[in-house]
């Protein structure tokens, strides 16, 4: 304890860190409690459960990327149905994450965890037994409703059962599980769809969710919240839930289909988007009057947590487009198969995993996180920009080296962002809410990033194709679909099958793809540069807090 005290005093030179500790000391009604010093074996099994959740959520998102075209072909689905299979899942996640976070804070974590697992399991069954694409869409929607809860609760419960002092190490474990799911998902999804049978993607989800539920029931011991269930239900922000679901739906949908299903300038995109933005005003009034508001305004009381949440949103806006467009680059420019393209981005994925672990250990050792945050963002910005130099004439070594260092930057930022947010929270009871907000911010960022990149890609591809389409020249039948730039991404897997087109025409198409990808790297580099500049406002707060919140770990009776 003497070491802890001296370290905390050293950090008192930062006024924000001092204010945070003073505010915690002054909080009265929900005083934090010291964490137990010796860990029970059930604690480690609970950590295993959370790691499995991180794995299956990440795996479920990425596995379908390569499996969906095969599923659509076997079930005779249309492009429209394939599109909605993805949108349904995104929508289910988008409208539920803050809702789950708030309900778990009022009613209790385990009830919400069980509900999320049940929904995820039901969705997996519907998906695995589907006989047409419409049922696939329904199954993915239900899976999304469950996955939204699992994703946010994994971070929240980790905050409940660990102290700030020990959390950097455990965040590294969760980051590793999440990254392993992202790396293995495309391989497993592609292999299962082509070799084993795509229904097994659903059955594996069901088996894993069942095992997770068993671990949670027997080994996850959280301090129960006081009060009757009726009192807790009355405190819930029901009107806020309803408004948020409406707002989330009518904003997420146009962001998802903009320039893919409908143009940005169409009424189908603009009208719901504008209505959703206008509804934010009454939503703010409702939240201001709620007993337990869904949006925890109280946590946004210092510059570090604001920059941390924004950093998470920027991270989502970068990671998902990179994971989507980088393999497509290898397919379009190097004419690789989807499985080969998935292997080609292994340097990126492996370095994300490795650096998330290494940075967690370094932060746990040095008790500093700002340098990791700054370094991660600047590396990310620089090497996203350097990807502009990679084209069809580049060596594979150059392509792999740039993406590997980019992965290192993303891995550093992943862990440092979460630690920045949690270290900046004034009250230990608000750490779970802050973690939930960060997870939601990442997801919102991914929606925005994908929407921006889709628009940029289509616009630049259309410009690159203008030597062929702008002159009124009749395109060969095999590439005639490319007159519509919104079909460019969907056409990429067919690039390897073009044999009846002149080499000059193929070169124009390839150059159009290269220009589109290069512009995306520049846009993403600019976003990363903005995040890097914003991160400089972050202050160093103490990592020595040893309290847990009111739903913290409870030592099992008889232990």
Residue, then its C-alpha position, 0 to 999 in steps of 0.5 A: x500500500x505504501x507503493x500505491x500511495x506514493x505512486x498516487x501522490x506522484x500523479x497528483x501533480x496533474x490537477x485533473x487526476x486530483x479532482x477525480x480522486x476528490x470527487x470519488x471521496x466525496x461521493x456519498x450514497x454509492x460508495x465503492x468498496x475495496x476489491x478482494x485481494x485474493x482471486x477465487x478460481x471462479x473469477x478466472x472462469x468469469x474472465x474466460x467467459x468474457x473472453x469467449x464473448x469477445x471472441x464470438x461477437x467478433x467472429x460472428x461479424x467477420x465470418x459472414x463476410x465470406x460466407x454470405x455470397x455462398x449462402x445467397x447462391x445456395x438459397x437463390x437469394x438476390x443482391x437486395x436480400x444479401x444486403x439486408x442480411x448485413x443491415x439487419x444485424x447492424x440495425x439490431x446492434x445499433x439500437x440496443x447497445x445503449x439500452x442494454x447498458x442502461x438496463x444493466x445499470x438499473x436492474x443488474x448485469x446478469x439478467x441482461x446478459x442472460x437475455x442477450x445470450x437467449x436472443x443470440x441463441x434464438x437468432x443462431x437457430x433461425x439462421x442455421x435452419x433457414x430455407x430461404x434468404x428472408x429467414x436468414x435476414x430475420x435470424x441475423x436481426x435477432x442475432x444482432x439484438x443479442x450481439x449488441x448486448x453481449x458486445x457492450x456487457x463484455x466491457x461493462x462486466x470486466x469493469x465491474x470485476x476488476x480494479x483500475x490498477x489491474x485492468x490494463x492486463x485484462x483489457x489485453x486479454x479481451x483485445x486478444x480474444x476480440x482480434x483472434x475472432x476478427x482474424x479467424x472469422x473470414x477463414x472459418x466462414x469461407x471454409x464452412x460455407x464452401x466445405x462443411x456447410x454454412x448452417x454450422x456457422x449458426x450451430x457453433x454460435x449456439x453451442x458457444x452461447x450455451x457454454x457461455x451461459x453455463x459459465x455465467x450462471x455458475x461462476x459469475x458472482x456480482x454484487x446484487x443491486x438493492x431494491x425490489x424489481x418493481x422499483x428498478x423497473x419504474x426507474x428505467x428510462x422507457x420513453x428514452x428507450x423508445x425514442x432512441x430505438x426510433x432515432x437509431x433505426x432511422x439514422x442507421x438505415x440510411x447510413x447503411x444503404x447510402x450509395x449502395x441501395x439508394x443514392x445519397x441525394x435520394x429522398x430514401x436516404x435524406x428524409x429518414x436521416x434528417x428526421x432522425x437528427x431532428x428527433x435528437x432535440x426532444x430526446x435530449x429533453x427526455x434524458x434531462x428529466x429521466x430518473x436514470x437517463x440512458x445517456x450518462x451525461x455525468x461522465x462527460x465532465x472532463x476533457x480526457x473522457x471526451x477525447x477518449x470517447x471521440x477517439x473510440x468513435x474515430x477508431x470504429x470509423x477506421x477499423x471496419x473500413x480497413x478490414x472491409x476494403x483492404x482484402x477487396x484491394x487484394x481481390x481487385x488489384x492482385x486478382x486474389x480469391x476471397x480466401x487468398x485475400x483473407x490470408x493477405x491481410x494476416x500481417x495487419x490482423x496479427x500485429x493488431x493482436x500482438x500490439x494490443x497484448x504488448x501495449x497492455x503489458x507495457x501500460x501495466x508495467x509503466x502505469x502510463x497510457x498517453x504515449x501509447x495513445x499518441x504513438x498509436x494514432x500517429x503510426x495509424x495516420x502515417x501508414x494509412x497514408x503510405x498505403x496510397x503508394x501500394x498499387x499493382x506494380x508494388x511488391x508484396x513485401x511493401x504491401x505487407x510491411x505497410x499494413x503490418x505497421x498499420x496493424x501495430x498502430x491500431x493495436x496500440x490505439x485499441x487498448x490505450x483508448x479504453x484505458x484513457x476513458x476508464x482512467x478519466x472517470x471520476x466515480x468508480x460506479x460510472x466506469x461501466x457506463x463509460x465502457x458502454x458509451x465507448x463500445x457504442x461510440x465505436x459502433x456508431x463510428x463504424x457506421x459513419x466510416x463505412x458510409x463515408x468510404x462507400x460514397x468516396x469509393x463509388x465517386x472515385x470509381x465512377x470518375x476512373x471509369x469515365x474514359x469508358x462510360x463518359x464517351x458513350x462507348x458500349x461496354x462489353x457484356x461481362x463488365x456492363x454492370x460497371x456503368x453503375x458505380x454502386x455495383x463496383x464492390x459487388x463486381x470485384x470477385x468476378x474480376x478474375x473471370x473476365x476473359x473476353x475484354x481487351x487489355x486496354x479496357x481491363x487496365x482502365x477498370x483496374x486503374x479505376x479500382x486503384x484510384x478508388x482504394x487510394x482515395x479511401x486510404x487518404x480519407x482514412x489517414x485524414x481521420x486518423x490525423x484528426x484523432x491523433x491531434x485530438x489525443x494530444x488533449x488527453x491528460x494522464x490520470x492515476x491507474x492506481x485506484x483499487x475500488x470496484x463499483x456497486x456491482x463488483x465481484x462478490x466472493x462466493x459463499x463458503x470460499 
